[in-house]
Amino acid sequence: MSHPDRLTELMRPGTLSLPALPPLSLYVHLPWCLRKCPYCDFNSHEWRAEAGGSASLPVETARAYLAALRADLEAALPLIWGRPVVSIFIGGGTPSLFAPEQIAELLSDIRARLPLEPGCEITLEANPGTFEKDRFRGFREAGVTRLSIGVQSFDDAKLKRLGRVHDGAQSLAAVAEAAEVFETFNIDLMYALPDQTLAELDQDLSQALAFSPPHLSVYHLTIEPNTRFAVEPPPVPDADLASDMLDLITERSGSQGLRRYEVSAYARDGHRCAHNLNYWQFGDYLGIGAGAHSKLSFPHRVLRQVRWREPAAYQREAMAGKAVSNEHEVKRSELPFEFMLNALRLKDGVGLQQYLERTGLPPSSIARAMAAGREKGLLLADPARVCATPRGFDFLSDLQELFLSA
């Protein structure tokens, strides 16, 4: 189907009625990493540097992939024509395997094709294992405004258990340079690591908080299917200890001015991640790159897309104008759950009006689920807001499931 015909198809009348389109973000997936971690189920593919070589991809590999991204973006433009972009997130894989001048080229390609909102947040994920002196400064000069550093732990033994390519000293050096170069940045930490004690987590937190980070993301290590840890599960803290660990994270972060605003995110005032907030508030996002997902709204429907997953296949198909491997319209009956799966992760929830605007559904579509949530003490009794109680936040899956058959 040609682009004009496809757009006509998407704009036809339907069962939904969205009064306005939500904010639009752009996600760019750069799929390579130095080593696949045993807990990772992301679409990442190992690329091994030569011993002693630079922690960058070969120029030809990067050039070919950037060309595929350009082709992918151009083919997608008719679906988002004229809509300004509020945030860009360059994720992976390990995007910092791309050299600063390649990231500059990518951002230049994007700016040439899309209108960016003034002050558009541009985040790049970086791994301390690809850290070289002044590399982060190069990313800042390329146009990146926010760095997200995949530290996971500062403990050498724990990093080894996690299969990370960096050590604690590299983590410290990477965060120190980020703090010097960027006005805002994020540290990624993991907890409930193999054999981790509360004291070891406390030490990790002390080292992270010593940098006064504007933003902290803290993830519970989970054993995902189709990972090496699923085949050989390590001994991890039990649920009670993991709960104590989360309490410690929230308490210590709060004492340093980092407020928990989402299940896994803590930030100082003015430093919440705009890109992730748009996801959680059921905004739109175009995803380009291998395996990237998109969620795009139209006046009468919501469309989801997935790109080809394997990098070689993605590049071949993108250059032929066919980067999307599959797509589907979200069913009207699935929208309440899809919205709440995101929005209820936010500590302050969202206004009911936002639900109406972003799903195109009436209040009656969730009335039964809202009543059940309040009756169980999982939702606040606020008629204008959808927000979990402290108990609902602790039992989030139970709360979200109420909206499966809303």
Steps between C-alpha positions, in 0.01 A plus 500: 500500500642841402552766768199720399272194494635382837436839657148513356438156651620612844295822490168327419217509759518249785357414841735735691489878511821668618443874554872574446818308430739448795863619512738313269841357597764330286684185605813392309635147554873436452520121548865411565676443831844367598356200679149363556428505875353178646188683630430702183197426281525821295565494127877531531770330294864445594769680310850417615774762471853391423726478806625845587278661236271798541159434655327616181332317216685478167425809292341294218264322742386828656464671161279221360279499808460880499391478135236240596373726780466789255302283258282369785424852625420632153256215434324573832467877450151496340361341820626783722516790257517841668499366856779647716722262697519561876782254580752265337642191668794315345503154656644156442709291515773742591454823300831637632673247271420756231757780489392856591526612136265216397247603768534857369419374148197309631362805680565718196307251284210512746495881523493521120182290489306572818402819685637482855332688784721773654691338785438150359658249741756278321614201708781259411561173684868449580695211649807557720666219300509731196625797702802689370617837629304786337265256317202622703600860427489405132143372537402828669649697211314272256169625646422245772347681800470209746715193561371176654789294635456124539704459819285220659749472790831644620603163649753311285381157614135582431583646158683179412198291607282719278732447201571872465806606298594782739627510858428729794784739418365552146154564645637768731698666219201496264260653752758762601538616139123498442450716809761744370370520141119468523248719681283192545581129494374167630671215681356152443537269800375146557411336831415150625819387325642148546584450870466876564464615861329814626842638600636447147204682350549781753861533381389519135247770593764697692728505196218600264361772729849643558474646145172678584335352188195691370331167414530142619341193338501191719394160363432174679702222333243268346568166334353532153424210262750440217796636696804319640377564854176317410705189418730531802320717759732659757407516872320832551346672805153381602191721474529631857862607459426650158217702659738624772744598224235706321410674827869584552529639146191720544609622845860581407408659167232709668748626758710633208208681333420226247124437504357172375267602218465165321541136601872496410586870473619765748573861406574845632250774414530594134693186404231240430555316172267667248529209258396234749226724640352515152496117485335472843241766415405302186657749264605404147841383390655410169765231538764461229781246492524121533209359703368846597134538601267789414167618637330758279158661544259617233159666549315164504761233582828414674764315295787285628798404284814286536813525282702200377696369797826362360738784397590364154135431413399841635760681290403311184126561546540863613701585189213353296249721686357204698649533851171406671470123547148507645238743623149493646229732623446481875154359567255728678462234773878494562551875540401532870759239604769639268449849642498387865800272453698821445318771696470314830879470516507872577498582873259790442291318239333697221190715462187320381479757220828368361353150482205633298723700265758230431273200459200674345279300737227625741528483883252208500769281334689476832226573755472140622878452533537836680227404748667161565840666551360745755307226680821294537692803627728501194377827342453844653138617524562804280240543222734714286814287533612141443764437766614198702490508878825402678353148523409507128855605416632200694256265323516668160447188287178420689378854443588506129326165444168652608503689169550189285125455477405861571 
